[in-house]
Amino acid sequence: MADDKHEAVAGDDVGSTPTFFKEHKAFLKMLGAVAESASGTETWAQTSLPADEERAVREMCAMLELYQEQPTCLDPYLERIVSRLMAVIEEYVQAYHDSYTPEQKDRVSAARMNGVFELVYMLCKVRGYKVVLRFFPHSVANVEPVLTTLWRHTADLGGSSWTARYVMLIWLSLLAMVPFDLESIDSGIANLPQLSSSASTSVQASPESGTKALVDMWVELGKFYLHRPGCDMEGAAVMLARLLSRKDTSTTLQPAFIAWATHEISDAASGHVGSNTSSSKKGLAIGSVLRINGALRVLCHLFLAMDSADTLRGQIGPLLDGLQSDAFEQHSVTRKLATKAAQRLALLVLPPLSAAKRCAAARPSARANLGAGADTSSPARSSAHSTIDGGVDNELCAGHDADLEISEEVEACLGALLQRLHDKSAFPHGISVLQLADFFSVGNMRNAFVVASRKISEFAEYREPLLHHLCTVTIYHWDLKTRELAVEALRELAPLAPEYMATRLLPEMLVLSVAETVPSRFTEDFGASLTLAALASYIGCLSRAGWDIGGSQTRDRYFDYFMQALTMCSKPQSITVDFTVFVDTYGITPDQHARIVHHVQEGGPGSSREGFVLALGALRTPADFEMLCNLITEGATVEIRRDAGLALGQFGQRALETEQGGRMCDGDILAAVGALLSGLHDRTVDNRGDVGSWVRQQCLCSLQHLFTVDSRVLTCVCSDSDLALRLLGRILHAATEKIDRLRASAGLLLESFLYGQRGMHAHGTDKPDADTVVERCIEELRAFIPRGQLEDSRGADSKGISWADSESAYGQLVYALSVSEESLRKLLFEGFVVAGSAEPMGKFAVNAVAAYAGTLPAADRGLGPGWTVDGIIAELTRLLLTDKQTSRLINPALIVSDQLIEQGALLAASPKVWIPLYRAVQRVAFRLRAPQRLMLCVKLYGSLALVSSEVARLAGDSLLAHIGHPIPKIRQVAADQLYTMLCINGVVADIDEECETSLREIERLLSETEWMQDTDSVKASRGRLAELVRQVLRDKSVPR
């Protein structure tokens, strides 16, 4: 509700991780300022950023880094952000490209756009360059400007930013895919500076003009960056792979480039040990490692992008020799890249085939090839397993494929790969393990930890290593979710090796967890929530066992731990369960009780206060009970009101179940039920949706617990007829909710109310007088709502309502509208009206009401209490005349009225009820002028025109008035409804020649006029149309 006092209190964070880009307003505001500052061409000659722009860039980068673990939160705004930044960069690159002349050399600085480039790089870092690249400009006119700009930045490495070079590299990787021959867009670039330290082969200039070919410059630039560390290497690899996999370069440049990469790998691997390596471990020099890694990276991307292996003929042998060099031994990244390149080479040259022969004659000399499956390095081992997995899934085999002319060396290498799978000394149970740990099993982290690890641990060779890794490495991981998954995995794996856990691993873990007191750094610093939750669970176990924990000092310290846990933990529900057991077993002092009440009353932010609200359910004083009753309606946030409903249910359940909490008197029972009933009215809506449903759901569940724990509760409620009827009506209303779980909770509570056992009443009778209003309503409702989810104590075979199925639930519950009590009928019908406006289950609610209306008489004929068709229209009129400035009831009433009239469910009503309904719609359209509501009123006018001649004339006048509305959309809808009314539904009878002429002109005006435009012709058409329509509706009769 717009006037709901709780609506504006909702927080932005639903949990500990972000669910949307909550800083987007501030970010977009700063983005506009940065773009405007960077677009000023008069500042492009500056060699540094303006102070304001530099500060804004730093703040924006800090905002983006917050979403490193939830990057998809940026997606709704990503296109707007990237497009704005790249528009500035595109303008700058064009100006920088045009400025390379002697007279304009200093007009554009290479460092002026560093801030904008840094923002684009940060987006690539957080969201991934593949996603960000979708929104880069990709016009063919950008190819030469971007290439020359990057070339000049490369020639002056000290004066440019590495983020700018990286962004232009991935931009060129996109531009490399332009659908034009590269020679056709080469305009001949001349007078570019020499690259300062290019390790690539020099490119010969064209003899006639001194220019270089565009594609040759492109390749030379990529080779330069393949030897540089950092992001430059990866960007260059992607760029070259896309460039060389084009159709116009794959046959001309690709073979030569692969030969160059093979030579780079072999030449660098044959180098001597660098002086900067450790004396205890021999390895390659850093320069050699960079050369090898750059060549391997581009080969990995290239093999993935290539369509066939035709260009590899004659090069596979030398390439495989380079990939299995012993010089990679001390460099895990290099081994990983080599393994990945071998994997993609194998998948490229060997498509999926089925053959009977399985590499039995593989060469022993090639056994070491692709042997990274036994590699002790995690990256290389991971890449090797993906290689093996892909090979097994595709049943790669060494067959004689004459079409591909695969060399005998490749056969031997792949044969050795499969042979290693069966070599138990290197990979025990290799095939079985790979089938259990395929991509789909380990792609989901939880499934990998809990399911796949459990199955793999059934092999004795892997059981103890997995347990040891979990206990010594994974449970100390920096990520909270990973540590929690490690504990779950230990619970699954520990029963497989109980002796190993008890004698080896648990003693080592206990040494780190046993202490007289918990150091403050574990309960106060970052990450303390895990420790406090564990302490709460530990103290709860001691309390359940009735352990002697010592004197008051220990109890006070344990109470302090609970206070810290309720303050810091984001999920206090489990902590309050342990706290309740602790209070029941050891009790708390008055001072400690006052501390809890103080935390509830002070209104602290976030989960802190919510946790203490739950803790009130563990206390026993009347003041705590009264506070919980008040918090259900007066809580500052919807979370507090929900938790108050939960705590009140727990409070009542403990008081009713145990003598320890004191028996609840009838007054307390009625107060608790009344407070929970007030929670069923919570309709709070915020940016998360209908959050009031959380409160309603919890209040329904708490009422269900109270009804089932002690039959005296239901008896006490029924003794107060006013409370019982209000509660029963609100439960019936909740049973029509559009949310399935809420409707199911309401249905279960309704069955408990109707069929639950009544206990001994306070006055000594078994139950209230059967002639009371409440008992009469219960008996009537039992005829429409059979016993279902509750067990029938009489053993009767009854078919209950499937409350989770909206179609079935609405179809059966609608007949409860025949109950004699008017207040129950109104609340139940209101629920059907609200449900009828919701998609997609709204049609089920409307169809149910329409079917019910077909069984009713048109008007009251003295047949006893109950509804008629006139009564349904009167109730719809009452809902429309509500004085609340809200669309919660008015909009649904308009929608359902229109659908019921269209289905013909209400056409049997008396003529006298239609005019009040029309007046109510007219009042809504006049007083509440929201565009959406006006369009619903206009649509209902068109339906009302079908019921009688008098209403048709009134509806026609209203539609003509709305054709002159200032909002174009409403004019168009009014014209459409008027056209449907007069020209399609044919409400005009006794058509003569003059009338037919008028109708044809009306049809022409309605169909040919551009009602969405504000022109003089529209005004003229509207005047003529009003004259014709009024004449037709006045002179001719309109049938019902």
Secondary structure, DSSP 8 states (H G I E B T S, - for coil): -TT-TTGGG--S-SSSS-SS-TTHHHHHHHHHHHHHHHT-GGGTT-SS--HHHHHHHHHHHHHHHTTSS-GGGGHHHHHHHHHHHHHHHHHHHHHHHHT-STTTTTSS-TTTTHHHHHHHHHHHHHH-HHHHGGGS---GGGHHHHHHHHHHHHHTGGGS-HHHHHHHHHHHHHHTT-SS-GGGG---B------TT--S------TTTS-B-HHHHHHHHHHHHTTS-THHHHHHHHHHHHHHTSHHHHTTTHHHHHHHHHHHHHHHHTS-B-TTS-SSS--B-HHHHHHHHHHHHHHHHHHHH-S-SGGGTTTHHHHHHHHT-GGGTT-HHHHHHHHHHHHHHHHHHS-S---S--STT--GGGTTTT-GGG-SSHHHHHHHHHHHHHHHHTT------TTTT--HHHHHHHHHHHHHHH-TTTSTTHHHHHHHT-HHHHSSHHHIIIIIHHHHTTSHHHHHHHHHHHHHTGGG-SSHHHHHHHHHHHHHHGGGSHHHIIIIIHHHHHHHH--SS--THHHHSTTHHHHHHHHHHHHHHHHHTT----SHHHHHHHHHHHHHHHHH-S--HHHHHHHHHHHHHH---HHHHHHHHHHHHTT-STHHHHHHHHHGGG---HHHHHHHHHHHHH-SSHHHHHHHHHHHHHHHHHHHH-STT----HHHHHHHHHHHHHHTT----BTTB-THHHHHHHHHHHHHHHHHH-HHHHHHHHHSHHHHHHHHHHHHHHTT-SSHHHHHHHHHHHHHHHHS-----TTS-SSS-TTSHHHHHHHHHHTTS---SS--TT--------TT-HHHHHHHHGGGGG-S-HHHHHHHHHHHHHHHTSTTTHHHHHHHHHHHHTTS-SS--S--SS--HHHHHHHHHHHHT---S-TTTHHHHHHHHHHHHHTTSSTTS-GGGHHHHHHHHHHHHHH---HHHHHHHHHHHHHHTTT-HHHHHHHHHHHHHHHT-SSHHHHHHHHHHHHIIIIIS----S--HHHHHHHHHHHHHHHHS-TTS--HHHHHHHHHHHHHHHHHHHHS----
